[in-house]
Amino acid sequence: MMINKNIQRAEFIKMTGTLAFLMLSNKWSFAESSLSSNLVATSQQRQEYTLSLLKQLVTDIGPRPSGSKAYAKAAKVVLKEMQRSLPIVNFDKYEFDDWGPLSGSDLIVGGQHIEAIPQKRGFGTPLEGVKGIFTKIGNGYAISDQQHGQILAYFSVSQYGRAIAGSGSGNLDKSIPVFGLGKQDISILDRSAKNKLSAWIKSEYKPIHKAPGINVIGRIPGKSKNEILIIAHLDTIFNTPGANDNAASVIVMLMLAHAASGRENNHTLTFIASDSEEYVFEGAYHYAEGRIADNTMKDIKYVLNFDSLTYGPNLWINSKDQLVKDVIRDIHKDLNIDSTPIYGDNDGFVMDSLPFKPSGAKALHANSRGYDEKTLPVYHRPDDTLDKVPLDCVEISFQVFDEFIKRVDRV
């Protein structure tokens, strides 16, 4: 089966090369792509396009956890959008074992209810839940068995606001159920731990074997096989519609694809709406493994990873490559963009861009900051909805990265 998949992928790459040759020899024009590039030609058109897709992906579909029917529906929306302007579009499918919460409950400590969110891909409690003494452990909390002191459940605390899905600790057995709590409850939690109050919580999980994973891939063949790869994850965790994380970034990527389709490019451009970013980047790894198998990973010269571009107007750029940083700085100056990019210390190969590190490409991972009080508290929350997306951040991201693609395409 793996052989067949590699043969199909090889044929796909051959087709890409053939189309690139046709573009050069016949000055092939893709009429529909020209029309689609006009969809995002003005800021007003881009705003209307953004709101339309946010409604479809966020309001109409809602949470899009990997492997779900809702995610598959969102993938079809993105596929259709790519087909409006890109000559090569396809699903890149895979299977994985998944497990997710069927139900959860508030933490009850000292008779008081406190919002708690189960861990994504975590472990459940017994059907009757777990009961014990509430204690503090490092930066988190736990329910411990009163007689033996054994940890029965662990609780992490969100740094942004109300509870988000729990995050486990490396010091705990991985079969222990983990929950997230909100920072506004810290004073209550500290008092409860100090007084060793009785606590109870319950959650149930269901395993899903051979869950369907779907990446959506679009390509614009360039004059050469040298490639710029742009990736933004389409999936969410189980309890959020993910407007800022990460539907708005996917929409920026789609607008960049429409815009690029209306011009002749030196580099081949690949656009990926990836699956399973919220679940250990399985979608990106699956696609990258195929590129390694096809011996085309080496063609990738730039990797741009968009993750939450709308937390504020100041793009947070991580890259070790000075050229990348210089281009971002110059674009802000030349286009008179009223924001200040922030530069992080990692090499840009993080999360969905990490699987492409073997390419040796120049990498850029983009997040954002600036509207922290408004946007960060909805991170992984049910209220990460359409109305929480600052549309000026969408426009800034589009302008910066459309110009970035144009400039590095000339290098």
Buried (B, 14 or more C-beta within 10 A) or exposed (E): EEEEBEEEBBEBBEBBEEBBEEBBEEEEEBEEBEBBBBBBEEBEBBBEBBBEBBEBBBBEBBBBBBBBEBBBBBBEBBBEBBBBBBBBBBBBBBEBEBBBBEEBBBBBBBEEEBBBBBBBBBBBBEEEBBBBBBBBBEEBBBBBEEEEEEBBBBBBBBEBBBBBBBBBBEEBEEEBBBBBBBBBBEEBBEEBBEEBBBBBBBBBBEEBEEBBBBBBBBBBBBBBBBBBBBBBBBBBBBBBBBBBBBBBBBBBBBBBBBBBBBEEBBBBBBBBBBBBBBBEBBBBBBBBEBBBBBEBBBBBBBBBBBBBBBBBBBBBBBBBBEEBBEBBEEBBEEEEBEBEBBEBEEBBBBBBBBBBBEBEBBBBBBBBBBBEEEBBBBBBBEEBBBEBBBBBBBBBBBBBBBBBBBBBBEE
